[in-house]
């Protein structure tokens, strides 16, 4: 699930890195809207990304959205890079400073996330769960964060299956301005327990 690009991401600051045995070196790097717009515009406007909500946006609109996010201290966008190739758009946010935080009892220790996988150009079997685990490790490495919150479109069956496979606990369905969303939660203690069980 990678895409072709001529960009050199090796010079970009690494936010998080992990050697994924059997898959390669994973790096999480900050998204730079002006430099990455061609890449992400291709991803977010494909029909497969309909639940991302940008399929009808222009290139300028997409860049403007990510430049706005880049100006915030509470919302962050990243690219997941595997051995130099971008394979996902990854976003984090503070639910207390986002509309989703008005729909459930949000806490300071919560961190929200969005994930969009790149269009597949070559198969990487069983990679998505491995990527998800690495991103969870990154989020729980952030100071003071002990619960991950997700809110995919309630019609996005593929996303819901991924959440359950990653042991997220599904919460209530909530109504946001742009969608009916399924809340999901994963606590640090719950994740640690899963990791301990898998290590046995």
N, C-alpha and C positions, 0 to 999 in steps of 0.2 A: 504494500500500500504506500508506494512512494511516487514522487512526481519529478519530472525532469526540470532542472534549473541550472543556470550558469553562475548563480550567486556563490560567493565564497563565505560560508558561515563560520569558518575557522577563526576569523578575526573578531567575531562578535563575542561579547562578554557571556560567560557561561553562568547561568543562574543555578543550575543543578546538573549533575552528571552521574551516570551509573554505567558500569560495564555489564551488559546483559549477555550472560554466557550463552553462546550459540547463535546470537543475533547480531552483536556488535556493540559499539560505543554509543550510548544515548546521551544527548545534550539537550537541555532546555535553555533556550536563548530568548531574550526579549524581542518581541515583534517591533520592527521599525516601519510604520505605515508607508512612508514615502519610498522606501527601498523594497518593501515586500508586497506592494499593492498588486503587481501583475500576478504573483503567485496566489495570494489569498482571494483575489477577485475571481480567478479561474475556479477555485475550490468552492466558494460560497454561492456562486450563481449556477452551478450545475443542478439539474433536477434532483439528483440524489441527496442534495443538501437542503431540500425543501423545509425541513424542520428547523434549519438555522435561521430562516426568515429573511434571507437577502436575495432570493433568486430573481427578483424584479428590480433590484437596485443597480444604479449605474456605477461605473468605476469610481467616479468622483464621490458619489454618495458613500460607497464602501470605505474609501480612504478617509472621508470626513468622519465617519463613525469611529474608526479606529484611532484617528488623531484625537478625537474627543476622549475616548477611553484612556489614551496615553497621557492626557492632561490630568487625570484623576489619581489621587493617592490610594483610592479604595478599590480600583478595578485595574487588572493587568492582563495583557495579552502576550502570549509566547508562541514560539514554534518549537516543536519537538523534532530534533535532528538525529537521524540514525546513520552513523558513518558518513556524515557530510550531506546526507539527503533529507530534505524536509518531509515528514510523514504525517504531521498533525498540527492543527491550530488549537491551542490550549489557553483557556481564560480562567482567571480566578477573580473573585470579588468578595467584598464584605457584605453579607446579607443585611446588616443593620443600616447600610447605606445604599440599599437597592430596593426596588419595589417588592421583590419577593419577601423581604423582611417584614413587610406589612401584612403578609398573609399567614404567618405562623409566628410562634414566640421565639424570635431570633435572639441569639446570644452573641456576646463579644467574642467568644471562643469559636464561633462558627466561621467556616470559609466555604464559599460557593465555587462551583466549577462548571465550565462548559468544555466540551471536546468535540472537534470535528476532524475525522480522519481524512487524509488526502485520498484522491482517486487512486485506485490500485493500478500500478503499471507492472508489478511483478508480485507473485504470491509470497507472503511471509507467514507460513502456517503457525497458528496459535499465538501470533504476536500481540494481538489486541489486549488480551488479559495481562500479558507481560508489561505492556506499556501502561495500562491502567494501574497496575501495582506500583510501578516506578513513580507515576504522578501522585499517587496517594502518599508514598513515602516522602516526596518533596513537600506536599502540603502539610503533613504532620511534622516536618522539620521546622516549620515556621513557628516563631515564638508565640506561645499562648493559644495555639489552635488545636482543638481536640475533637472537633466534629466537622465532617464534610457534608455539605448540603448540595443536592442536585435537584433540578426541576425540569426534566425533559417534557416535551409535549406528550400528553397522555395517550395520543394515538401512535407514538413512535415505538412500535413493538420491539424493534431491534435494540433500541437504547434501554428499554425496560428489561429485556433479557440479559443485557450486559450488566446492568445494576445488580440483578439477582445473582448472577454468576460471580460477582465481586463481593457478595454478601452485604450489600446495602439493604437496610430495612426500609421498606416502602411505607410512606406516611399517607396523609390525606391528599386528595386531588384538590387543587386550588385554582382559582380563576385569576389570571394575570391579564393585562391589557391586550397582549398579542396572542394569548393561547390559554387553553386549559392544561394545567401542568400537574404532573405527578411528582410529589415531593419524595425524596429519598435521603436517608441519613446513614452515615458510617462514623462511628466513634473511634477514637484512638485505641481505647481498650478493646473494642471489638475487632479492630484490624490486627492488633498485636496477638490476640487470641487465635485468629485465623492463621497468622504467620507461624505461630508456635505449633499449631496442629499440622501444618504442611511440612514443617521441619522434622516431624517424627518419622 
